[in-house]
Structures are given as structure tokens and as C-alpha cells.
Amino acid sequence: MTRKALFLTDNNILGDVYKANLLAFVDVETELVSTMDVFLKKFSKDIDLVISLSLIGEDDVAKSIHQHIQSGEHKPSLIVVGQKSEVSGHQSLTTLPGNLDTKNLIKSVAGLFNITAKDMMKVEVKDYFPIPIKLFSYLETAPCDVFIQVSKPGKSLEYAKVWDSSAIRRHVITEYIERGIQILFVPSDMRLKVINLVSSHVIAELDNPNLSKEQKLDVLEQGFEVVATKLTSDPKVNAEVVSISKKCIENVTEVIQQFPQLKSLLIGLAANKSRYLYFHSILATYICNHVVKHISWGGEGHADKISFVLYFHDIFLVPIYNKYPEFQFEEELVFNNLLSDKEKEVVINHARMAGELVKTFPRVPLGADAIVTQHHGVTTGAGFTLDFRDDVSPLAKVIIVAEAFVDELIQARDSGEAADKTNILALLRTKFPRHTYKKIIDTLENISI
């Protein structure tokens, strides 16, 4: 028999997780309400369970609900989430910590209704695949259940269902992003189905002439994620991958020209809450284009090649950054205990792997595969170097310097400081002492940040 619950919460993430898991594990159908007024309208004798946050804003809503239940004839079980209410810990109710601990929730509800382990639905444990949350904004419905990771870094992985199959709450995606949720998860065997559904929507949106330059930046990021998921799941370059990539690369070249200053591009990416790899790639593309316009051997003809190279150079790192979004710089990925040996091997060899991949593209720009392979200053594409030599392509050197410049910008941003171009260029001249690199650095004297 399905029981009914009311959950008073202004946190849509917590509400979605509780709702999905109560139905899946203990057959409790939960309605979410966000204000006390709505709660009072919905409260009836049909309600078997009431759940409430301890506080909403400064209001002790749990205390108000507890008083309402105690003063009436109908007395459903009450669960308070959080310790901040005056009634938290009261013997007449159940108090849970204010987090996504679904195991504790299910155990508590099962105890309230005398539901045994045998009575509970058996949920198959699956492998999960990370999908950037913004991609779900292109779907009306999902072809599978969608999950959120509730375990903390370094702990064994745990996932809680956040949306049922077909039930995407598109209007709360912005709130999820504001609360720091970048990644949702789907069963691994459904990942390409989800990505294939998204692909056509992204392509159509790129052709939308009414998009602002900031909106186009955002759509381009989703195109990048689609291509990365397709290629890292099956590194075969098919017509669809070529089509999406070509359209995205053309749009990257076009859109960065619409930002008069690096600062305005930074603001646009930050406003979109762009994720690290895309953020880094777009800024590096902007800086590289500036260099080739101002260096003696450069020219406009290099712009398309740079956009192509920087679109694919870190493509094999995308699944790793999706799995470990807490990291930024690639060195952080290598020197930690979270990544498996296999994942670290991908990090070390990602330049070589990407170089081999782009060779298979039709009409690849001349020399692009070598530039991709050499973008960390190593001719073989395996590993990293601190000794940047002259044995790599001139455009690879441009990318190496541009990415180092971006790293300094990001570190300044993360520390809450304004980027100081003079200091950044001094650091780059120390890091890259050879004449050919210094020529590249000199062109950045007149870049506006």
C-alpha cells in the first residue's frame, strides 16, 4: 500500500532526493511544499508522514508543524531534518541530520511503518556515469532514472536517485547549479542514449540567431561535453561527431571575437558557471588568437587550427574531471590517491591519445595532430615537462604559453585577487627562459585583461 507524505522544504535538491528514494525503497509518495501556508492547505487525514526542515530562513517551521499536529486530531509521524529547531531531538518525533543521508532516512521511515528489509523493493546496484547537469536542460524527459552522488571525496561512492525516468524538473536545474551541483549520474549502460538525445538539441541551438554571445558560450560548452562523451565512450570518429565538432569549432572562433577584452570573456564564462576544462580551453583560444595576430610569423590563418587543437587537446580528461570535479590543474590529478592507476595513466598520456584521435578526422588541419600531441612540451605526448625545449611546433609553444597564462588567471581568481599582468608575464619569462617562448610572451604585453 502506497503511503503519502508531505515534505516542507525550500531546498529542491534535498526534496528531489528524498522524494525519489522514499518511493523507490519504502513506497511512500511524497509531495513537496515550500511554505507553511501551502503545507496547511495540503495537510489532511490522507497524509501518513510529515517531513520538515528545521528552519526555513529564520522561521522555525518544524516547531510550527509540530504544534499544528499536536493540537489536531490527525497525528501522522513527523520527521525533522536538521538540528536547529526548538523541537529537534524531541521524543515525539524523529530528527535526522540536515544532509543527503538517504540511508538514515529510509531506515527511519521503515521503522516508523514497520517495514522489514524483505518488504522493501530490491534496488539493483549499477555502475553510474557522470553527465554534466546543464545537458539535462535540453531534455523534456529522461530515458532513465537520474542520480546524485551523496558520498564525500575519499569515501566509498554512494548515489541517491534524484529524478525518476521521464521526470526532469528543468525549472530547478539553475538552483542545483547555484548550490554547486555540476554533475548528475545515469546508469552507465544508458549514457549514450542520454547523450544522443541531447545532441540534436545542441546542434539546433547553435543555429539559433537570437542567442547572445554569453548564451552561445554556454551552448558551446554543452556541445563540447557531448563530443567528449561520445569520443571517450567509443573513440571512433563518425559523421555525427564530425558535424557537431565542426559546428562548435566554427562558433568558438566566431564568438571569442565578440569579446573585446579578456576580462569580458572571463565574466561571461563565470556567469555561465562554466566548468574547468571548457573554461580553460576557451580562454587559451582567446589568448592564442591574440598571439598569432601579433607575432612576426603569425597570421589570421592560424585561428581555425588553434580552435581545432584546443577543442580536442584535453578531450580524454573530460570523464576524469566529471568524476573528480573538485580538481582543477592536471598535476593535481596525478599526485593524489583518489584516481586509480588506470585513470592516472590516461592523465599522463592524454596528449598522445588526443593526437592519435585527431589524425582520424577527415580534413584535419595540417599539423594539428602534432600540435595536440605536443601541447605539454613533450614530443611523444606522454607526461609533462618542466624543461620546455625548442623541439616542438611553434603553435604548440603558443598553446603552452597561453595555458600557463590562463593558469595564473585562474589562481588569481580563486584567491580573490585581481590578475596582475606584469607579474604574470614575469612568472612566464622565468618558467619559459628560451628565446622562442619569450617572443610569444612579449606579444602579451598589449593584451587587455
N, C-alpha and C positions, 0 to 999 in steps of 0.2 A: 504494500500500500504506500503510495507516494504521500509524504508529509509536506506541509507548507511552512516556509519560513519567511520572515521579514528581516532585512538587514539594513540598518540605518548607518550609512557611511557616505562621506564625501570623497573617498579615495576609490576611484574607479578600478584601479589595478587590483587592490585588495578585494573589492566587490566582485570583480570578474573571476578571480581565482577561487574565492570561497564558493561562488555560485556554481561554477563548473564542477568542482570537486565534491561538493555536497550531493549533487545529483548523481555523479558517477559512482561514488562509493557507498552512500547511505540512502539513496533515493529520496533526497529532500529537495523540493523545488523552491528556489529562493527568489524573492522579489527584492530588488534594490531600491531604496528610497534615500533621498539626500537631505531632507529637512524633517523636523519634528512635526510640522503641520501635515505633511504628506503621510508620515508614519501614522498619525492619529486617524486619518481618513481611511487608510488601508487596514488598520488593525481590526480584526474581527474574531469570532469564535472558530473560524476555519484555520487560524494560524496556530501551528503546533510549536513553533520555535521562534524566538526573537533574538536577534544578534544586534549589538550596537557597539560602535566605537565608544571609548570612554569620554572623549571630548570631541566636539566639532568646533574649531576655533577656540573661543574661551568658554563655550557653553558645555556644561556637564550634562550632556544628553542622556548618558547612561543612568544618571540619578533620576532624571525626569521620567524615563521609561520605566525604571524600577518602581517609582512611586505610582505611575499610572497602572501598572499591572497589579501591584499590591492593593490598590484601592478598588479594583473591579472584581467582578465575579469570575471572569475568564483569566486563568493564570498559566499561560504557556511557560515553558522553560526559557530562561534568559541567559545568554552568553554575552559578557562584556569583553571587548577586545582592547586591551591597554590597562595600565595601572593608575591612570591619572584621575579617575572619577572617585568621588567620595564613597561610592558603593563597590569599587573594585576590591576583590577579596572577600566580599560579604558571603556568608554561608548559604544564603537563599539563591545564589546564582553561581554561574561558572565564569571564572576570569581566565582569559588567555593573553599571552604576550602580544603586543601590537606589531606583529610581523607576518610574514608569509609562511608560518609553520603549519602547513596543512595536515601533517601527521597528527599533531596535537588537537587540531580542530576535529578531524574525523574521529579520533579516539574519544573525545569528549562527547560528541553528538551520538556516537554509537552507544556510549554508556548511558546517556540520558534516555534513549529509546530502547534499551536492552537489545541492541542489535549485535549479534555474535559475528565472529570472523567468517563463519560458514554462510551467514546471511548476506554478507557483503558481496557486491559484484567483484568478480576477479578481473583485475585490470592487467592486461599484458604489458610487460616491461619491454620497451622498444629502444632502439638507438635513435637519437634525435639529431637533427641537422639545423644549424643556425641560419635564420633568414632575417635580414635587416627589416626592422619594423615598418619602415616607410613603404616597402614594397606592398604591404597589405592594404595600403590606402588606395591601390589601383583595383582591388578586388571587391565585388559586391558580396560574394560569398567565398568561403574557403572550401577546398575539396577534401579537407581532413581536419581533425582536431588540431588546435594550436596551443603551445605550451610556453611557460616561462620558467627560467632557471631560478630556483629558490635557494640553492646551496651557495655558500660563500667560497671565494677563491681558496684553493688549497684543500677543500673538503671534498668528500665523495659527491659526485654530481647527483642532484635531485631536481625533478621537474614537476610542475603542477599545471594542470590544464587551465587555460585562461579563457579560451573560446571553444565551443563545440563546433563540429563540422557545420558549415553553412552559416555560422553566426558571427560574422565580423562586425564589431562595433566601431565602425570607421570614425564616428564623431569623437571618440575618446583617444584616438591614436596620438593626437597632439599632446594630450595630458600625459600619456605614457612617456613620450619623448621628453617633456618638461621634467618629469620625475626621474629621468636618467635611464629609462629603458630603451636600449638601442637595438636589441636582438630578441626575437621570439624564435621558437623552435617548432619544427614539424617532424613527424616520423621520417627517418632517412629515406625510406622507400617512396615517399611522396614528394621529395624535394623538387624533382624536375617537373612534376605535374604543376606544382605551385609556380615555379619559375616560368614555365611555358605559358601559363595563364596570364602572367604579368607582362611578358614580352611584348605582345601585340599592343597592350595599353601604353607602354612606354614609348614605343615607336610612334604611335598616333599622337601622343602628347608632344613629342619632339617636333612634329609638323604644325603644332598649334601656333599661329602667328601672333596670338594675343598674349603670349607669355612675356612677363618682364624678364630682364636679364637674371635677376635673382631666382625667379621660378625656373628658368631654363637651367641654371646651375644645379638646382635641386633635382630636376628630371634627369639630367646627365649623370648624376650620382647613381640614380636607380638603374639607368642603362649600364653603367659600369658594374654594378652588383649582379645584374642579370648575366652579362657576358662572363664575369668571373665565375659565377656558379656553374654555368654551362661548361666552361672550359676546364675547370678543376674537377668536375664530376666525370667528364669524358673529353679529354684533350684532343678532340678531332674538330677541325675547322670546317663546319658545314655552311651552307648558303645563308642560313638564318643568322649565325654568329657573324659572318662577314657583313651582312646587311646592317645589323644593329651596331656593330663596331664602326663601320664606315660612317653611318649617320651621326654617331656620338662624336667621333673624332672631328668630323667637319664642324659640328656645333661647338666643340671645345675651342677650336681655332677661331671661330666667329665670336663666341660670347666673351672670351677674355679681352678681345679688342674693344669691347663696350665699357670696360672699366678703365677710367683714365689714370688711376693710381693703384698701386699695390694695396694701399690701406683700404680702399673701397671694395676691392676683391676680398680682402680678409674679413671685412664687416659682412659682406654678402654670404660668405661661407659660414661664418659664425652664427649668423641669424638663421641659417638653414640647419644648424647643428650638424654640419657635415662631419662624417666620420674620418678618422685619421688618414688612411691611405688615399682616399679621394682628395681630401683637404690638401695633403702634401703634394699630390700629383698635379693638381690644378695650379697651385702656387708656383711649383717648379716650372710648369709650362709657361706661365706668365714671365718668369724671370729669364728663362732660356730664350724666349722670343725677344726680350729686351736685349740680351747679349748679342744675338746674331744680327740684330739691326745695327749695332754699334761697333762690332769688332771688324777689323780690316778685311778679313776673309769671309765675313758673313754675308747674308742676304735674305730677302723675303722667301726665297725658295726653300729655306731650311725649316720654315714654320710647320708645314704639314708633316715633315719627317719627325720633328720633335714631338708634335702632338701624338703621332702614332706610337713612338717609342715609349713616351711617358704614360700612355694609356695601358700598355701591356707589361711594362718592366717589372711591376710588383704583383702581377695577376695571381701568382701561386701563393702569395702571402694572404690573400683575402680570406680564405677559410680559417686561417690561423688567427687573424685579427678578429674575425667574427666569434671565434671560440674564446679568445682571451682579450676582450675589448679594453681591459684595464691597462694594457701595454701601449706604448707609442713607438719608441725607437727600436730599430731592428736588433741592436745589440742587447736590448733588454730581453728579447725573445730567446736569444742563445744562452745567456747566462742566468738561467733560473731553473727551478726544479719542477715547474708546472708542466712544461712541454715534454712530450715523450721524445725518445731518441729519434723516432721517425719524423716527428714534426720539426725537430731541430735540424735534421738533415735537409728538409725542404727549405728551411730558412737559409741555410748555408749555400744551397745550390739553386735558389730561386732565380737568380740571374741567368745561369746556364739553361735552366729549364724553360724560362721565358724566351730566351734566344732561339732555342730549338723549336719552340711553338710558332713563333712569328715567321720562321722560314716556310711554314706550310700555308701561309696566307697567300692568296692569289694577288699578283701585282704589288708585292710588298715593296715599300720604298727602298731604293738601293742602299745597302749597307746597314739597314735598320736592325737586322739580326745581330750584327757585331756590336752595335751601339748598346742594344739591350743587354747583351752578354757582359759588356764591359762597364756597366753603369756603377759598379762599386770599385772600379780601378783595377780589377783583376782580369787579365786577358782570357782566362778559361771560364770565368763566370762562377767559380767555386770559391766561396768565402769572401772575406773582407780584407782590406789593407789599411795600414797607417802610413805607408810609403807610396805616395801617388806619383807614378812614373810617367814618362812620355810615350810608353808603348801602347797606348790606347787611342782610339779615334778622337779627333778634335771635338766632335759633337758629344762624345762620351765625357770628355773633360768639362764641357759646358754644363752637362747634366749633373756631374759630380759636384761642381761648384754651386750650382743652383740649389741642389738638395741640401748642401751644407748651410747655405744661406737660409733656407726655409727652416732647418732645424733650429737655428739661432732665433728666428722669428717666433717659433712655437715655444721655445724655452722662455723667451721674454714674456709672451702672452700668459703662459702658465704661472709665471712668478708674479704676474700683475704689474709688470713694468712696461714702460714704453720702449719699443725697439730703437736702439741707437745705431744708426747705420755706420757711423765712424768706427765704433767698437767692433761691430760685426765684421767689417772689411779688414780691420786689423787682425782679428782672430783668423779670418780666412787666409790672409797672407802668411800667417805663421803656420797654419795647417798645410798650406799648399805652397811651398817655397820655390818651386820650379818656375822658370820664366814664362812658359806657355800658359800655366794656370794663372799667374799674376796678370797677364794680359787680359784674361777673361774677367778677373776680379776688378781690374781698372774700369771696365765698361759699366760696372755697377755704381760707380761714383755718382752718376747722374740719374739713377733710378729713384723715383719718388715713392717714399714709404710714409 
